[in-house]
Amino acid sequence: MMIVAPMARVVFRTPVHPGDDVQSGTTLVVLESMKMEIPVVSDITGKVARLLVAEGNVVDQEAPLLELLPG
């Protein structure tokens, strides 16, 4: 399952890494805009397969952020 950016923003923080197990509600990536932090949270339980962005990257709306394997 590909997790995408809900809007164009700067990647502020990436609290998860490949191989991490996550629960529904876990913050996967934190985006920043005008000093506001926007968390992107998981809606499923799974494992982070690939992180596709790094802190400081500028991402467009719908840009892939990470791949999450269900389970």
PQR file of N, CA, C, O and H, with PARSE charges and radii, in Angstrom:
ATOM      1  N   MET A   1       0.850  -1.163   0.000 -0.4000 1.5000
ATOM      2  CA  MET A   1       0.000   0.000   0.000 -0.0000 2.0000
ATOM      3  C   MET A   1       0.899   1.231   0.000  0.5500 1.7000
ATOM      4  O   MET A   1       1.749   1.388   0.876 -0.5500 1.4000
ATOM      5  N   MET A   2       0.709   2.089  -0.974 -0.4000 1.5000
ATOM      6  CA  MET A   2       1.506   3.299  -1.078 -0.0000 2.0000
ATOM      7  C   MET A   2       0.825   4.408  -0.279  0.5500 1.7000
ATOM      8  O   MET A   2      -0.365   4.667  -0.462 -0.5500 1.4000
ATOM      9  H   MET A   2       0.018   1.961  -1.686  0.4000 1.0000
ATOM     10  N   ILE A   3       1.573   5.056   0.598 -0.4000 1.5000
ATOM     11  CA  ILE A   3       1.079   6.201   1.370 -0.0000 2.0000
ATOM     12  C   ILE A   3       1.543   7.454   0.643  0.5500 1.7000
ATOM     13  O   ILE A   3       2.729   7.604   0.352 -0.5500 1.4000
ATOM     14  H   ILE A   3       2.539   4.846   0.746  0.4000 1.0000
ATOM     15  N   VAL A   4       0.596   8.364   0.345 -0.4000 1.5000
ATOM     16  CA  VAL A   4       0.917   9.552  -0.451 -0.0000 2.0000
ATOM     17  C   VAL A   4       0.680  10.826   0.356  0.5500 1.7000
ATOM     18  O   VAL A   4      -0.035  10.824   1.358 -0.5500 1.4000
ATOM     19  H   VAL A   4      -0.368   8.242   0.582  0.4000 1.0000
ATOM     20  N   ALA A   5       1.289  11.900  -0.100 -0.4000 1.5000
ATOM     21  CA  ALA A   5       1.138  13.201   0.554 -0.0000 2.0000
ATOM     22  C   ALA A   5      -0.261  13.750   0.297  0.5500 1.7000
ATOM     23  O   ALA A   5      -0.712  13.782  -0.848 -0.5500 1.4000
ATOM     24  H   ALA A   5       1.870  11.902  -0.914  0.4000 1.0000
ATOM     25  N   PRO A   6      -0.949  14.182   1.347 -0.5600 1.5000
ATOM     26  CA  PRO A   6      -2.285  14.739   1.160  0.2800 2.0000
ATOM     27  C   PRO A   6      -2.260  16.136   0.531  0.5500 1.7000
ATOM     28  O   PRO A   6      -3.278  16.614   0.029 -0.5500 1.4000
ATOM     29  N   MET A   7      -1.102  16.782   0.560 -0.4000 1.5000
ATOM     30  CA  MET A   7      -0.951  18.123   0.003 -0.0000 2.0000
ATOM     31  C   MET A   7       0.534  18.389  -0.229  0.5500 1.7000
ATOM     32  O   MET A   7       1.386  17.677   0.301 -0.5500 1.4000
ATOM     33  H   MET A   7      -0.275  16.394   0.967  0.4000 1.0000
ATOM     34  N   ALA A   8       0.835  19.397  -1.008 -0.4000 1.5000
ATOM     35  CA  ALA A   8       2.236  19.765  -1.256 -0.0000 2.0000
ATOM     36  C   ALA A   8       2.799  20.428  -0.009  0.5500 1.7000
ATOM     37  O   ALA A   8       2.241  21.408   0.485 -0.5500 1.4000
ATOM     38  H   ALA A   8       0.143  19.975  -1.439  0.4000 1.0000
ATOM     39  N   ARG A   9       3.911  19.890   0.505 -0.4000 1.5000
ATOM     40  CA  ARG A   9       4.514  20.392   1.737 -0.0000 2.0000
ATOM     41  C   ARG A   9       5.976  19.971   1.797  0.5500 1.7000
ATOM     42  O   ARG A   9       6.483  19.310   0.891 -0.5500 1.4000
ATOM     43  H   ARG A   9       4.365  19.094   0.104  0.4000 1.0000
ATOM     44  N   VAL A  10       6.643  20.363   2.877 -0.4000 1.5000
ATOM     45  CA  VAL A  10       8.017  19.950   3.169 -0.0000 2.0000
ATOM     46  C   VAL A  10       7.964  18.798   4.160  0.5500 1.7000
ATOM     47  O   VAL A  10       7.189  18.832   5.116 -0.5500 1.4000
ATOM     48  H   VAL A  10       6.231  20.899   3.613  0.4000 1.0000
ATOM     49  N   VAL A  11       8.795  17.769   3.932 -0.4000 1.5000
ATOM     50  CA  VAL A  11       8.887  16.660   4.883 -0.0000 2.0000
ATOM     51  C   VAL A  11       9.672  17.165   6.088  0.5500 1.7000
ATOM     52  O   VAL A  11      10.853  17.495   5.977 -0.5500 1.4000
ATOM     53  H   VAL A  11       9.425  17.742   3.155  0.4000 1.0000
ATOM     54  N   PHE A  12       9.006  17.223   7.238 -0.4000 1.5000
ATOM     55  CA  PHE A  12       9.612  17.754   8.455 -0.0000 2.0000
ATOM     56  C   PHE A  12      10.300  16.659   9.268  0.5500 1.7000
ATOM     57  O   PHE A  12      11.403  16.847   9.781 -0.5500 1.4000
ATOM     58  H   PHE A  12       8.047  16.955   7.328  0.4000 1.0000
ATOM     59  N   ARG A  13       9.624  15.508   9.375 -0.4000 1.5000
ATOM     60  CA  ARG A  13      10.160  14.417  10.201 -0.0000 2.0000
ATOM     61  C   ARG A  13       9.680  13.084   9.644  0.5500 1.7000
ATOM     62  O   ARG A  13       8.560  12.975   9.145 -0.5500 1.4000
ATOM     63  H   ARG A  13       8.728  15.356   8.958  0.4000 1.0000
ATOM     64  N   THR A  14      10.543  12.066   9.735 -0.4000 1.5000
ATOM     65  CA  THR A  14      10.189  10.699   9.328 -0.0000 2.0000
ATOM     66  C   THR A  14      10.437   9.781  10.533  0.5500 1.7000
ATOM     67  O   THR A  14      11.522   9.214  10.669 -0.5500 1.4000
ATOM     68  H   THR A  14      11.453  12.155  10.141  0.4000 1.0000
ATOM     69  N   PRO A  15       9.427   9.634  11.411 -0.5600 1.5000
ATOM     70  CA  PRO A  15       9.634   8.875  12.647  0.2800 2.0000
ATOM     71  C   PRO A  15       9.685   7.352  12.474  0.5500 1.7000
ATOM     72  O   PRO A  15      10.000   6.638  13.426 -0.5500 1.4000
ATOM     73  N   VAL A  16       9.384   6.852  11.283 -0.4000 1.5000
ATOM     74  CA  VAL A  16       9.457   5.403  11.058 -0.0000 2.0000
ATOM     75  C   VAL A  16      10.549   5.093  10.043  0.5500 1.7000
ATOM     76  O   VAL A  16      10.984   5.966   9.292 -0.5500 1.4000
ATOM     77  H   VAL A  16       9.128   7.432  10.510  0.4000 1.0000
ATOM     78  N   HIS A  17      10.982   3.843  10.032 -0.4000 1.5000
ATOM     79  CA  HIS A  17      12.057   3.394   9.140 -0.0000 2.0000
ATOM     80  C   HIS A  17      11.664   2.059   8.522  0.5500 1.7000
ATOM     81  O   HIS A  17      10.806   1.363   9.064 -0.5500 1.4000
ATOM     82  H   HIS A  17      10.629   3.134  10.642  0.4000 1.0000
ATOM     83  N   PRO A  18      12.276   1.685   7.396 -0.5600 1.5000
ATOM     84  CA  PRO A  18      11.997   0.386   6.798  0.2800 2.0000
ATOM     85  C   PRO A  18      12.176  -0.734   7.820  0.5500 1.7000
ATOM     86  O   PRO A  18      13.157  -0.774   8.563 -0.5500 1.4000
ATOM     87  N   GLY A  19      11.201  -1.638   7.834 -0.4000 1.5000
ATOM     88  CA  GLY A  19      11.235  -2.757   8.770 -0.0000 2.0000
ATOM     89  C   GLY A  19      10.428  -2.522  10.029  0.5500 1.7000
ATOM     90  O   GLY A  19      10.127  -3.471  10.753 -0.5500 1.4000
ATOM     91  H   GLY A  19      10.404  -1.605   7.231  0.4000 1.0000
ATOM     92  N   ASP A  20      10.069  -1.272  10.305 -0.4000 1.5000
ATOM     93  CA  ASP A  20       9.274  -0.965  11.496 -0.0000 2.0000
ATOM     94  C   ASP A  20       7.858  -1.521  11.365  0.5500 1.7000
ATOM     95  O   ASP A  20       7.241  -1.426  10.304 -0.5500 1.4000
ATOM     96  H   ASP A  20      10.313  -0.501   9.717  0.4000 1.0000
ATOM     97  N   ASP A  21       7.353  -2.101  12.448 -0.4000 1.5000
ATOM     98  CA  ASP A  21       5.948  -2.493  12.533 -0.0000 2.0000
ATOM     99  C   ASP A  21       5.165  -1.279  13.008  0.5500 1.7000
ATOM    100  O   ASP A  21       5.599  -0.572  13.918 -0.5500 1.4000
ATOM    101  H   ASP A  21       7.855  -2.179  13.309  0.4000 1.0000
ATOM    102  N   VAL A  22       4.005  -1.035  12.391 -0.4000 1.5000
ATOM    103  CA  VAL A  22       3.170   0.104  12.778 -0.0000 2.0000
ATOM    104  C   VAL A  22       1.742  -0.360  13.022  0.5500 1.7000
ATOM    105  O   VAL A  22       1.280  -1.347  12.451 -0.5500 1.4000
ATOM    106  H   VAL A  22       3.652  -1.609  11.652  0.4000 1.0000
ATOM    107  N   GLN A  23       1.070   0.366  13.872 -0.4000 1.5000
ATOM    108  CA  GLN A  23      -0.338   0.121  14.169 -0.0000 2.0000
ATOM    109  C   GLN A  23      -1.175   1.203  13.497  0.5500 1.7000
ATOM    110  O   GLN A  23      -0.659   2.250  13.104 -0.5500 1.4000
ATOM    111  H   GLN A  23       1.445   1.168  14.336  0.4000 1.0000
ATOM    112  N   SER A  24      -2.450   0.941  13.373 -0.4000 1.5000
ATOM    113  CA  SER A  24      -3.360   1.975  12.895 -0.0000 2.0000
ATOM    114  C   SER A  24      -3.241   3.175  13.832  0.5500 1.7000
ATOM    115  O   SER A  24      -3.290   3.015  15.051 -0.5500 1.4000
ATOM    116  H   SER A  24      -2.869   0.091  13.692  0.4000 1.0000
ATOM    117  N   GLY A  25      -3.086   4.368  13.274 -0.4000 1.5000
ATOM    118  CA  GLY A  25      -2.935   5.578  14.072 -0.0000 2.0000
ATOM    119  C   GLY A  25      -1.496   6.013  14.287  0.5500 1.7000
ATOM    120  O   GLY A  25      -1.252   7.102  14.807 -0.5500 1.4000
ATOM    121  H   GLY A  25      -3.047   4.498  12.283  0.4000 1.0000
ATOM    122  N   THR A  26      -0.529   5.174  13.891 -0.4000 1.5000
ATOM    123  CA  THR A  26       0.889   5.529  14.020 -0.0000 2.0000
ATOM    124  C   THR A  26       1.237   6.649  13.042  0.5500 1.7000
ATOM    125  O   THR A  26       0.846   6.598  11.875 -0.5500 1.4000
ATOM    126  H   THR A  26      -0.727   4.290  13.468  0.4000 1.0000
ATOM    127  N   THR A  27       1.963   7.650  13.507 -0.4000 1.5000
ATOM    128  CA  THR A  27       2.437   8.716  12.619 -0.0000 2.0000
ATOM    129  C   THR A  27       3.570   8.166  11.760  0.5500 1.7000
ATOM    130  O   THR A  27       4.567   7.662  12.276 -0.5500 1.4000
ATOM    131  H   THR A  27       2.280   7.691  14.454  0.4000 1.0000
ATOM    132  N   LEU A  28       3.405   8.269  10.445 -0.4000 1.5000
ATOM    133  CA  LEU A  28       4.384   7.739   9.499 -0.0000 2.0000
ATOM    134  C   LEU A  28       5.354   8.820   9.026  0.5500 1.7000
ATOM    135  O   LEU A  28       6.562   8.596   8.950 -0.5500 1.4000
ATOM    136  H   LEU A  28       2.595   8.679  10.026  0.4000 1.0000
ATOM    137  N   VAL A  29       4.814   9.980   8.714 -0.4000 1.5000
ATOM    138  CA  VAL A  29       5.597  11.114   8.217 -0.0000 2.0000
ATOM    139  C   VAL A  29       4.935  12.376   8.775  0.5500 1.7000
ATOM    140  O   VAL A  29       3.714  12.433   8.920 -0.5500 1.4000
ATOM    141  H   VAL A  29       3.832  10.162   8.776  0.4000 1.0000
ATOM    142  N   VAL A  30       5.739  13.367   9.081 -0.4000 1.5000
ATOM    143  CA  VAL A  30       5.200  14.664   9.503 -0.0000 2.0000
ATOM    144  C   VAL A  30       5.589  15.686   8.440  0.5500 1.7000
ATOM    145  O   VAL A  30       6.770  15.880   8.150 -0.5500 1.4000
ATOM    146  H   VAL A  30       6.731  13.321   8.963  0.4000 1.0000
ATOM    147  N   LEU A  31       4.584  16.334   7.867 -0.4000 1.5000
ATOM    148  CA  LEU A  31       4.804  17.386   6.881 -0.0000 2.0000
ATOM    149  C   LEU A  31       4.725  18.732   7.593  0.5500 1.7000
ATOM    150  O   LEU A  31       4.129  18.844   8.664 -0.5500 1.4000
ATOM    151  H   LEU A  31       3.625  16.177   8.103  0.4000 1.0000
ATOM    152  N   GLU A  32       5.329  19.748   6.991 -0.4000 1.5000
ATOM    153  CA  GLU A  32       5.339  21.080   7.614 -0.0000 2.0000
ATOM    154  C   GLU A  32       4.987  22.121   6.576  0.5500 1.7000
ATOM    155  O   GLU A  32       5.416  22.058   5.424 -0.5500 1.4000
ATOM    156  H   GLU A  32       5.813  19.657   6.121  0.4000 1.0000
ATOM    157  N   SER A  33       4.182  23.094   7.022 -0.4000 1.5000
ATOM    158  CA  SER A  33       3.847  24.229   6.178 -0.0000 2.0000
ATOM    159  C   SER A  33       3.578  25.424   7.074  0.5500 1.7000
ATOM    160  O   SER A  33       2.730  25.351   7.963 -0.5500 1.4000
ATOM    161  H   SER A  33       3.833  23.145   7.958  0.4000 1.0000
ATOM    162  N   MET A  34       4.276  26.505   6.858 -0.4000 1.5000
ATOM    163  CA  MET A  34       4.086  27.740   7.614 -0.0000 2.0000
ATOM    164  C   MET A  34       4.086  27.480   9.121  0.5500 1.7000
ATOM    165  O   MET A  34       3.216  27.960   9.848 -0.5500 1.4000
ATOM    166  H   MET A  34       4.965  26.564   6.136  0.4000 1.0000
ATOM    167  N   LYS A  35       5.082  26.708   9.575 -0.4000 1.5000
ATOM    168  CA  LYS A  35       5.293  26.395  10.999 -0.0000 2.0000
ATOM    169  C   LYS A  35       4.229  25.472  11.596  0.5500 1.7000
ATOM    170  O   LYS A  35       4.208  25.263  12.809 -0.5500 1.4000
ATOM    171  H   LYS A  35       5.789  26.319   8.985  0.4000 1.0000
ATOM    172  N   MET A  36       3.344  24.915  10.757 -0.4000 1.5000
ATOM    173  CA  MET A  36       2.348  23.959  11.234 -0.0000 2.0000
ATOM    174  C   MET A  36       2.799  22.553  10.859  0.5500 1.7000
ATOM    175  O   MET A  36       3.248  22.317   9.737 -0.5500 1.4000
ATOM    176  H   MET A  36       3.362  25.084   9.771  0.4000 1.0000
ATOM    177  N   GLU A  37       2.678  21.623  11.796 -0.4000 1.5000
ATOM    178  CA  GLU A  37       3.017  20.231  11.539 -0.0000 2.0000
ATOM    179  C   GLU A  37       1.752  19.465  11.166  0.5500 1.7000
ATOM    180  O   GLU A  37       0.729  19.564  11.844 -0.5500 1.4000
ATOM    181  H   GLU A  37       2.314  21.814  12.707  0.4000 1.0000
ATOM    182  N   ILE A  38       1.835  18.698  10.078 -0.4000 1.5000
ATOM    183  CA  ILE A  38       0.713  17.915   9.591 -0.0000 2.0000
ATOM    184  C   ILE A  38       1.121  16.447   9.598  0.5500 1.7000
ATOM    185  O   ILE A  38       1.886  16.024   8.731 -0.5500 1.4000
ATOM    186  H   ILE A  38       2.666  18.618   9.528  0.4000 1.0000
ATOM    187  N   PRO A  39       0.627  15.651  10.562 -0.5600 1.5000
ATOM    188  CA  PRO A  39       1.005  14.237  10.598  0.2800 2.0000
ATOM    189  C   PRO A  39       0.254  13.430   9.531  0.5500 1.7000
ATOM    190  O   PRO A  39      -0.931  13.652   9.282 -0.5500 1.4000
ATOM    191  N   VAL A  40       0.965  12.502   8.918 -0.4000 1.5000
ATOM    192  CA  VAL A  40       0.358  11.521   8.015 -0.0000 2.0000
ATOM    193  C   VAL A  40       0.370  10.217   8.800  0.5500 1.7000
ATOM    194  O   VAL A  40       1.435   9.681   9.104 -0.5500 1.4000
ATOM    195  H   VAL A  40       1.928  12.322   9.121  0.4000 1.0000
ATOM    196  N   VAL A  41      -0.827   9.703   9.130 -0.4000 1.5000
ATOM    197  CA  VAL A  41      -0.923   8.531   9.993 -0.0000 2.0000
ATOM    198  C   VAL A  41      -1.378   7.310   9.213  0.5500 1.7000
ATOM    199  O   VAL A  41      -2.035   7.420   8.179 -0.5500 1.4000
ATOM    200  H   VAL A  41      -1.692  10.139   8.883  0.4000 1.0000
ATOM    201  N   SER A  42      -1.018   6.152   9.726 -0.4000 1.5000
ATOM    202  CA  SER A  42      -1.420   4.881   9.124 -0.0000 2.0000
ATOM    203  C   SER A  42      -2.871   4.585   9.479  0.5500 1.7000
ATOM    204  O   SER A  42      -3.314   4.833  10.600 -0.5500 1.4000
ATOM    205  H   SER A  42      -0.484   6.062  10.567  0.4000 1.0000
ATOM    206  N   ASP A  43      -3.595   4.057   8.514 -0.4000 1.5000
ATOM    207  CA  ASP A  43      -4.960   3.623   8.811 -0.0000 2.0000
ATOM    208  C   ASP A  43      -5.045   2.099   8.884  0.5500 1.7000
ATOM    209  O   ASP A  43      -6.134   1.539   9.003 -0.5500 1.4000
ATOM    210  H   ASP A  43      -3.235   3.856   7.603  0.4000 1.0000
ATOM    211  N   ILE A  44      -3.886   1.428   8.813 -0.4000 1.5000
ATOM    212  CA  ILE A  44      -3.841  -0.032   8.929 -0.0000 2.0000
ATOM    213  C   ILE A  44      -2.662  -0.452   9.812  0.5500 1.7000
ATOM    214  O   ILE A  44      -1.756   0.340  10.072 -0.5500 1.4000
ATOM    215  H   ILE A  44      -3.001   1.883   8.717  0.4000 1.0000
ATOM    216  N   THR A  45      -2.688  -1.693  10.262 -0.4000 1.5000
ATOM    217  CA  THR A  45      -1.549  -2.305  10.925 -0.0000 2.0000
ATOM    218  C   THR A  45      -0.684  -2.927   9.845  0.5500 1.7000
ATOM    219  O   THR A  45      -1.202  -3.588   8.946 -0.5500 1.4000
ATOM    220  H   THR A  45      -3.425  -2.336  10.051  0.4000 1.0000
ATOM    221  N   GLY A  46       0.620  -2.727   9.916 -0.4000 1.5000
ATOM    222  CA  GLY A  46       1.494  -3.278   8.889 -0.0000 2.0000
ATOM    223  C   GLY A  46       2.959  -3.065   9.200  0.5500 1.7000
ATOM    224  O   GLY A  46       3.350  -2.823  10.341 -0.5500 1.4000
ATOM    225  H   GLY A  46       1.041  -2.190  10.647  0.4000 1.0000
ATOM    226  N   LYS A  47       3.763  -3.163   8.142 -0.4000 1.5000
ATOM    227  CA  LYS A  47       5.220  -3.020   8.249 -0.0000 2.0000
ATOM    228  C   LYS A  47       5.680  -2.056   7.164  0.5500 1.7000
ATOM    229  O   LYS A  47       5.228  -2.125   6.021 -0.5500 1.4000
ATOM    230  H   LYS A  47       3.445  -3.359   7.214  0.4000 1.0000
ATOM    231  N   VAL A  48       6.586  -1.157   7.538 -0.4000 1.5000
ATOM    232  CA  VAL A  48       7.145  -0.204   6.578 -0.0000 2.0000
ATOM    233  C   VAL A  48       8.095  -0.962   5.650  0.5500 1.7000
ATOM    234  O   VAL A  48       9.092  -1.527   6.098 -0.5500 1.4000
ATOM    235  H   VAL A  48       6.953  -1.102   8.467  0.4000 1.0000
ATOM    236  N   ALA A  49       7.777  -0.969   4.360 -0.4000 1.5000
ATOM    237  CA  ALA A  49       8.618  -1.655   3.381 -0.0000 2.0000
ATOM    238  C   ALA A  49       9.705  -0.723   2.847  0.5500 1.7000
ATOM    239  O   ALA A  49      10.879  -1.091   2.797 -0.5500 1.4000
ATOM    240  H   ALA A  49       6.967  -0.510   3.996  0.4000 1.0000
ATOM    241  N   ARG A  50       9.304   0.490   2.448 -0.4000 1.5000
ATOM    242  CA  ARG A  50      10.262   1.454   1.877 -0.0000 2.0000
ATOM    243  C   ARG A  50       9.868   2.859   2.282  0.5500 1.7000
ATOM    244  O   ARG A  50       8.689   3.211   2.267 -0.5500 1.4000
ATOM    245  H   ARG A  50       8.351   0.789   2.488  0.4000 1.0000
ATOM    246  N   LEU A  51      10.840   3.650   2.638 -0.4000 1.5000
ATOM    247  CA  LEU A  51      10.645   5.077   2.891 -0.0000 2.0000
ATOM    248  C   LEU A  51      11.155   5.791   1.651  0.5500 1.7000
ATOM    249  O   LEU A  51      12.312   5.621   1.268 -0.5500 1.4000
ATOM    250  H   LEU A  51      11.799   3.365   2.650  0.4000 1.0000
ATOM    251  N   LEU A  52      10.301   6.590   1.020 -0.4000 1.5000
ATOM    252  CA  LEU A  52      10.632   7.180  -0.278 -0.0000 2.0000
ATOM    253  C   LEU A  52      11.013   8.658  -0.201  0.5500 1.7000
ATOM    254  O   LEU A  52      11.316   9.273  -1.224 -0.5500 1.4000
ATOM    255  H   LEU A  52       9.361   6.729   1.332  0.4000 1.0000
ATOM    256  N   VAL A  53      10.999   9.226   0.994 -0.4000 1.5000
ATOM    257  CA  VAL A  53      11.350  10.640   1.180 -0.0000 2.0000
ATOM    258  C   VAL A  53      12.334  10.773   2.334  0.5500 1.7000
ATOM    259  O   VAL A  53      12.513   9.850   3.129 -0.5500 1.4000
ATOM    260  H   VAL A  53      10.753   8.726   1.824  0.4000 1.0000
ATOM    261  N   ALA A  54      12.962  11.932   2.408 -0.4000 1.5000
ATOM    262  CA  ALA A  54      13.872  12.247   3.512 -0.0000 2.0000
ATOM    263  C   ALA A  54      13.467  13.591   4.091  0.5500 1.7000
ATOM    264  O   ALA A  54      12.817  14.396   3.424 -0.5500 1.4000
ATOM    265  H   ALA A  54      12.816  12.681   1.762  0.4000 1.0000
ATOM    266  N   GLU A  55      13.850  13.824   5.324 -0.4000 1.5000
ATOM    267  CA  GLU A  55      13.555  15.100   5.958 -0.0000 2.0000
ATOM    268  C   GLU A  55      14.141  16.228   5.120  0.5500 1.7000
ATOM    269  O   GLU A  55      15.289  16.161   4.682 -0.5500 1.4000
ATOM    270  H   GLU A  55      14.378  13.170   5.866  0.4000 1.0000
ATOM    271  N   GLY A  56      13.344  17.257   4.906 -0.4000 1.5000
ATOM    272  CA  GLY A  56      13.761  18.401   4.099 -0.0000 2.0000
ATOM    273  C   GLY A  56      13.287  18.343   2.658  0.5500 1.7000
ATOM    274  O   GLY A  56      13.314  19.356   1.960 -0.5500 1.4000
ATOM    275  H   GLY A  56      12.411  17.312   5.262  0.4000 1.0000
ATOM    276  N   ASN A  57      12.845  17.159   2.195 -0.4000 1.5000
ATOM    277  CA  ASN A  57      12.322  17.052   0.831 -0.0000 2.0000
ATOM    278  C   ASN A  57      11.034  17.857   0.690  0.5500 1.7000
ATOM    279  O   ASN A  57      10.224  17.917   1.615 -0.5500 1.4000
ATOM    280  H   ASN A  57      12.823  16.336   2.762  0.4000 1.0000
ATOM    281  N   VAL A  58      10.855  18.473  -0.473 -0.4000 1.5000
ATOM    282  CA  VAL A  58       9.598  19.125  -0.815 -0.0000 2.0000
ATOM    283  C   VAL A  58       8.818  18.116  -1.654  0.5500 1.7000
ATOM    284  O   VAL A  58       9.336  17.585  -2.637 -0.5500 1.4000
ATOM    285  H   VAL A  58      11.513  18.425  -1.224  0.4000 1.0000
ATOM    286  N   VAL A  59       7.570  17.854  -1.260 -0.4000 1.5000
ATOM    287  CA  VAL A  59       6.757  16.875  -1.985 -0.0000 2.0000
ATOM    288  C   VAL A  59       5.505  17.543  -2.528  0.5500 1.7000
ATOM    289  O   VAL A  59       4.961  18.460  -1.913 -0.5500 1.4000
ATOM    290  H   VAL A  59       7.149  18.285  -0.461  0.4000 1.0000
ATOM    291  N   ASP A  60       5.057  17.076  -3.682 -0.4000 1.5000
ATOM    292  CA  ASP A  60       3.816  17.542  -4.282 -0.0000 2.0000
ATOM    293  C   ASP A  60       2.646  16.760  -3.714  0.5500 1.7000
ATOM    294  O   ASP A  60       2.834  15.705  -3.107 -0.5500 1.4000
ATOM    295  H   ASP A  60       5.500  16.331  -4.182  0.4000 1.0000
ATOM    296  N   GLN A  61       1.452  17.267  -3.905 -0.4000 1.5000
ATOM    297  CA  GLN A  61       0.254  16.545  -3.512 -0.0000 2.0000
ATOM    298  C   GLN A  61       0.222  15.209  -4.255  0.5500 1.7000
ATOM    299  O   GLN A  61       0.506  15.148  -5.451 -0.5500 1.4000
ATOM    300  H   GLN A  61       1.299  18.124  -4.398  0.4000 1.0000
ATOM    301  N   GLU A  62      -0.123  14.149  -3.539 -0.4000 1.5000
ATOM    302  CA  GLU A  62      -0.213  12.779  -4.061 -0.0000 2.0000
ATOM    303  C   GLU A  62       1.156  12.141  -4.334  0.5500 1.7000
ATOM    304  O   GLU A  62       1.217  11.049  -4.898 -0.5500 1.4000
ATOM    305  H   GLU A  62      -0.354  14.198  -2.567  0.4000 1.0000
ATOM    306  N   ALA A  63       2.247  12.800  -3.946 -0.4000 1.5000
ATOM    307  CA  ALA A  63       3.580  12.207  -4.104 -0.0000 2.0000
ATOM    308  C   ALA A  63       3.701  11.028  -3.139  0.5500 1.7000
ATOM    309  O   ALA A  63       3.276  11.137  -1.989 -0.5500 1.4000
ATOM    310  H   ALA A  63       2.197  13.688  -3.488  0.4000 1.0000
ATOM    311  N   PRO A  64       4.276   9.896  -3.582 -0.5600 1.5000
ATOM    312  CA  PRO A  64       4.449   8.766  -2.684  0.2800 2.0000
ATOM    313  C   PRO A  64       5.454   9.083  -1.572  0.5500 1.7000
ATOM    314  O   PRO A  64       6.532   9.620  -1.825 -0.5500 1.4000
ATOM    315  N   LEU A  65       5.077   8.740  -0.345 -0.4000 1.5000
ATOM    316  CA  LEU A  65       5.933   8.982   0.817 -0.0000 2.0000
ATOM    317  C   LEU A  65       6.602   7.711   1.297  0.5500 1.7000
ATOM    318  O   LEU A  65       7.796   7.699   1.595 -0.5500 1.4000
ATOM    319  H   LEU A  65       4.201   8.303  -0.140  0.4000 1.0000
ATOM    320  N   LEU A  66       5.820   6.635   1.369 -0.4000 1.5000
ATOM    321  CA  LEU A  66       6.371   5.355   1.798 -0.0000 2.0000
ATOM    322  C   LEU A  66       5.462   4.226   1.375  0.5500 1.7000
ATOM    323  O   LEU A  66       4.293   4.428   1.047 -0.5500 1.4000
ATOM    324  H   LEU A  66       4.850   6.645   1.126  0.4000 1.0000
ATOM    325  N   GLU A  67       6.030   3.026   1.390 -0.4000 1.5000
ATOM    326  CA  GLU A  67       5.249   1.831   1.072 -0.0000 2.0000
ATOM    327  C   GLU A  67       5.035   1.063   2.370  0.5500 1.7000
ATOM    328  O   GLU A  67       5.973   0.822   3.129 -0.5500 1.4000
ATOM    329  H   GLU A  67       6.979   2.863   1.657  0.4000 1.0000
ATOM    330  N   LEU A  68       3.789   0.687   2.607 -0.4000 1.5000
ATOM    331  CA  LEU A  68       3.401  -0.015   3.824 -0.0000 2.0000
ATOM    332  C   LEU A  68       2.805  -1.361   3.442  0.5500 1.7000
ATOM    333  O   LEU A  68       1.872  -1.430   2.641 -0.5500 1.4000
ATOM    334  H   LEU A  68       3.027   0.883   1.990  0.4000 1.0000
ATOM    335  N   LEU A  69       3.347  -2.435   4.020 -0.4000 1.5000
ATOM    336  CA  LEU A  69       2.820  -3.773   3.772 -0.0000 2.0000
ATOM    337  C   LEU A  69       1.790  -4.119   4.826  0.5500 1.7000
ATOM    338  O   LEU A  69       2.097  -4.064   6.017 -0.5500 1.4000
ATOM    339  H   LEU A  69       4.105  -2.378   4.670  0.4000 1.0000
ATOM    340  N   PRO A  70       0.566  -4.476   4.427 -0.5600 1.5000
ATOM    341  CA  PRO A  70      -0.469  -4.826   5.392  0.2800 2.0000
ATOM    342  C   PRO A  70      -0.061  -6.059   6.196  0.5500 1.7000
ATOM    343  O   PRO A  70       0.681  -6.918   5.722 -0.5500 1.4000
ATOM    344  N   GLY A  71      -0.559  -6.116   7.405 -0.4000 1.5000
ATOM    345  CA  GLY A  71      -0.319  -7.322   8.156 -0.0000 2.0000
ATOM    346  C   GLY A  71       0.013  -7.048   9.541  0.5500 1.7000
ATOM    347  O   GLY A  71       0.247  -7.976  10.315 -0.5500 1.4000
ATOM    348  H   GLY A  71      -1.162  -5.417   7.791  0.4000 1.0000
TER
END
